């Protein structure tokens, strides 16, 4: 039977907007009077749900409310949700950076946390001194830290600056050293917030690999917060979806990610059509679907070979056109495009009236794991743009292991590398 290492029991965290501390002297006296009479804090009854998109009527806001869940030893749990959902507050309470307003938390084991750049570092101390200080705080002996020191320094890649005060480190160097300390000083529980996004691509890959080693090879527990769904999916087995300071769902990571994406679509009603701009007055677009959905996020499954695009609308006059679709990485750099009219002169024709454009495009067989942004256009090559939808959707690719080492294919109905 698995052992529970983390248990949240009815945990809540309330803040007072616009104040430092618990509020006014009057509020503190009311709390004290209620406490000595054995009554509940009167201000716990008036707090509002933490929905940052709406103006509230109370200054008391629940950053977290009614948090109940447990984590078994060796679990790798992804905590996902929109900005302001309460993810970081939950981790800060778990790491004892702040205390809950109500409820209790039981933790069995040593916790190492990486919540913000420079968390736990003394800026005037050197990298070496901070390693020993962090290890001592975690309850390790000097001998244990000595044994891990070379491994930590090598992983962080800061050997040249090891005896330099960390106040002179860049944010990337501080993240590298902070993660190396947290991951190598043998904690039973590793807590990592979105801070890894500060690191470069090489370090993010190393960090995720190390977390996989910590969880699978060493059987330790990992709590991971990230907005990178591909990283969450590859690392985690279990997911907790948070919404407005409460837990929306708990389950396997696939269902958790789908729930999170559905919440985003439901809350913001985001559709691809919202990004469409018609540059020709005679063209009217009614619907756009990419990867068989009108929503702005979908998944390219491992082994999926085709990408379907469907556009419907009406024309006030006949139109000659080419459909162009560009795949870009997360920072917007294009790396592949589909445009048979531009590359091979295959211009299409539509008559006046209602129309349906459908394309089934061969995907590159070496499509990497991660997020792809999409630009969609209708145009007459070298003549005019008729419709544009920049960053109209994102595709989360699970990757194509079968295509490893193969060249990018673009012969028939496929993408061409840029």
N, C-alpha and C positions, 0 to 999 in steps of 0.2 A: 504493500500500500504506500502511495506517494505521501511525502511529508509536506505539509503546508508551511511555507516560509514567510509569507506575507498575508495578513488578513486585515481588511478594512471593514469596520463595523459602524455603519451609520455616520460616516465622517462628513463634516461640513466645515467650510471656511467662509466667514462673513467679513466683509470690509465696509468701512464707512467712507463714502466718496468725499473727496475734498479735505480730508483730515489726516493727521499723522497720529498713530496710536488708535485707541478705542473710541475716540470722540471727545465730547465735552465733559467738564466736571460734573454737570448735572446728570449726564448719562452714566458716568462711573458711579455716582452715588446711588442711582436707581438700581444698577446692577448689584452693588454691595448690599443694599437693603433687601433685594430679592434673595440674594445668596444666604444671608444670615437667617432668613425665615424659611430656608429650604425650598424656595420657589425657583422656577425657570427664569433665565435671563429674559426680561420683557422685550428686548430688542431683537431676539431671535424670531419673534412671531411676525415681524413687519418687513423682513428682507425680501427683495425681489429677485426673480430669476435673472441670471447674468446674460441677458440678450443685448449685446453691444450695439445692435442695429436700431434699437428703439429707445426713445427718451423715457426714462422711468419717472415715477412719482415719489419714490423714496430714496433717501441717501444711503440706505442699508442694502447692500447687494451681496448675494450668495455667489462667490466665485466657484465654490463647490457645494453640493447639497446631496444628501442621501447616497453617499458613495459606499457601496457594499460589493466586495469581490475578494477573492483569494487567489494566490499564486502558488503552485506546487514547486517543489525543488526541481531544478533543471528545466523549468519552463522558459521559453523565449517569447515574451509578450510584446506585441506592438500596440502602442497607445496612439490612436489617430483621431483627428477631428480638426475643425476649422480653427483659425486663429481666434483666441479668446474663449475656447471651449473649456479650458481649465486643466489642460494637460500638464503644463509646467508647474502650476500651483500644486497639483497632486504629487508630482515628483519632489517638489520642495518640502512638502509635508512629510513624505516618506523619508527624505534625506535629513529631516530635522532642521532644515534651514528656517522653517516657520512651523508653528504649532496649529493644530485644528481648533476651530471654535467649539465644535461638538464632536462626539464620537471618539472611538479608540482605534489604534493601529497596533497590531502585533507583528514584530519582525524577529525572525530567528536566523541569526547569522550576521556577518560583517558586511556593511554596505560601502561600495565605492561609487561616487556620483560625479558625473560630468554634466553640469547643468548650464553653465555660462562660461564664456571665455575668461580664463583666469580665476575661476572659482577655487577657493582654497589656497591660492598662492599669496605669499607675502611679497609685494613688489620690490622691496629692498633686498630680499634674500636672493641668492643665486639659484640656478636651476638645480644644482646638486643639493643645496640646503633645503629647497622645497620638496625634493624627492624624499629626503629623510624626515622632514616635518610631516608630510602627508602619511608616510608609512607609520610613523609613531602614533599619529592620531587614529589610524586604523587598528592600532594595537599590535603592530609588528615589532619585533626586536631588531636591533642594529644588525645582527648577524643575518637575519632574513632579508633585510633591505640590501646589505652588501652583496648577497648572493644574486639578487635580481637587478642590481644597478646597471651592469653592462648591457643586459637585455633591454632595459627601459631606454637607455641612451641610444642604442642602436635603432630601436623601433622609432623613436621620436626624431632621429636624424639631427640632433642639436649638439653633437659632441663638441664642436668648435666653440659653442657659447655656454657650455655647461657651467662654467664658473663666472658667468656674467649675470648681474641682477636681472630678474625676469621683467622688470619694468622697461627694459630695453628690447624685449622680444616683440616681434610682430604678432598680430592676433593668430596667424596661422601657426607660428612656432609655439605659442602658448597652448593652442588646442592640441597640437601634436604631443607636447610634453604632458599635458593634463590627461589625455586619453591613455598615453603609455603608462603613466602612474596608476590610473584607475584600473586598467586591464591586467597589469602585470603583478600587482601586489596582492594577488590571490584573495580577492573578496568572494564571499559566498553569493553576494547579490551585486550585479553591475547595473547602474542606472545611467542611461545616456539620453540627453535631450538633443534637440535639433542642432546643437552647437557643431556637430560634425560637418554641417553644410559650409562652415567657414573654411575648412581645409580644402586643399586642391584635390583633383580627381585621383591622383596616385594615392594620396593619403586616405581618402574615403574608401578606396578599394582595399587598402591594407587594414583599415579599421573594421570594416565589415567582415573581412576574413578572420581577423582576430576575435571578433565577437562570436563568429561561428565556431572557432576553436574552443573558446571559453565555454560555450553552451553545450556543444556536442562532445568534444573531446574531454572536457574537464567536468561536465555535468553541473555547471553552475547556472544560476538564474540570471536572466537578462531582461530588463525593461527598457524598451527602445521607443523614443518619440521621434517621428520624422514625417515630413510632407512628401517624401520621395516614396511613392507607393511600390515602385520596383524593388527598392532596397528593403522595405518592410516585408514584401511578399517573399523575397529570397531568404531573409533571415529568420522571420517569426513563424511560429506554428499557431499561435493563439492571438486574437485581436480584441481590444477594448475600444469601442467607438464612443467618444464623448461629444456632448452637444449642450451648449448653454450651461455648463457647470455640472451636468448630470451624466450618468452612464446611459447611453442610448441602446447599446447592445453589447453582448459578449459572446464570442464564438470562435470558430476556426478562422484563420487569417483571410481566406478567400471570401467567405461570407461577410466578414467585418469590412473588408475593403469595398465590396459591392454595396454594403449598407451606407458607408461613408460617402461614396460617389452618388448614391441615390439621394442622400440628404442634401448634398450640394445642389443637385439638379432640382429637387423639390423646393428648396429654400430660395434659390435664385432663379428658377425656371429658365435655366440657360440652355438655349438651343443653337445649333449651327446657324440657323437662319438669322439670328440676331446680329451676326458678324457680316452679313451679306450687304454689299453696296452695288447697286446697278448704275453703271456709268453710261448706259444707253437708254434714252427715254422710252424707246419702244419695247424694252425688255422688262418683264415683271416676273420675279422669282417667287414661287409660292412655298416650296419646301426643298430642303437639302438633307440628304442622308449620306454619311460616310461610315463604312464598316457596319452597315445595316442598322444604324441608329441616327436619330436626329439630334441627340444630345452631344455635348461638347467633350465627352470623355468616353472612351471604350478601350477594350483590351484586344490586342493581336495575340491570339493563342499560340503556344509553341506548336509548330507544325502547320499553322495556317499559311496557305500559299497564295491566296487571292485577297484583294481589297476591292470592295464594291462601292461605287459612287453613283448616287441617283439624284437628279435635279429635275424638278417639275416647275412649270410656269406657263405664261402666255406671251405671245408676240403680236405686236401691232403691224409688223411687216416681216418679210422673210429675212433670215440671218445666216451668214456664213461664219463658222466659228471653229475654234479648237478648244478642248478642255485641257487645262494644265493644272497639275497637282504637285506641290513641292513639299518634301519632307525635310524638317530641320531638327537640330538638336535642341536641348533645353535652353540654351542661351541664344537661340535664334539663328545659328549658322546653318545654311542649307547644305545638304550633302547628296541629295538625289531628287530628280524631277521626272515627271511623266508629262510629255507633251508631243504626241505623235504628229500633230500638225506642224509644229515648229521644227522638229528634228527630221521628219520624213515627208512633209508636205501633204499629210492626210487631212485636208480641210473638210469639215462636215457641213451639211446644209439643213436648215429647218424652215418649214413653211409657216406662214402666218397662222395664228390660232394657238391652241393649247399644245404643249410639247412635253415629252419626257426624254431626258438624257440619261443613259445608263452606261457605265463602264465597269468592266471586271478586269482589274489590273494585276499582273503578276508581281508579287512582292519579291524584293531581293532575298535570296536564300541565306545570306549572311547577316540578315538584319539583327542588330545587337539588342541585348536586353536594356530596357530603359524607356524614357518618355520621348516621344516624337511629336513635334508641333507640325501643324499642317496649314499651308496656304492653298486656296482654291481659286482658280480664275477661269472665266470664259473670255477668249480673245480671238482676234484675227491676226495671226502673226505678222509683225512688222507694219500693221495697219492701225489697229485700235484695241483697247481693252473694253470689254462689254460688261463684265461683272467681276468683282474681286471680293474675297473673304480672307483677310489676313489673320493668321493665328485663330482660325475658326474652330479648331478642335485639337485635342491631344490624344495620341494613341499610346497606350502602355504596352510595349512589346515584351513578351516573355522570352524572346530570343529563339534562334534557330540553330540548335546544335548540329543538325544534319548538314548544314551548309558550311561548316567550319573549314576555312582554308580555300573556299571556292571564290572565283571572281564574281563581281557584280554582274548580273544578267539583265540585259535590256533589249533582247532581240524582238520579241513579239508581245505587244501590250504590256511592257514592263517599264521600270524606272531606269534612268541613266544617271550614273554618278557624276557629281559636279567637281 
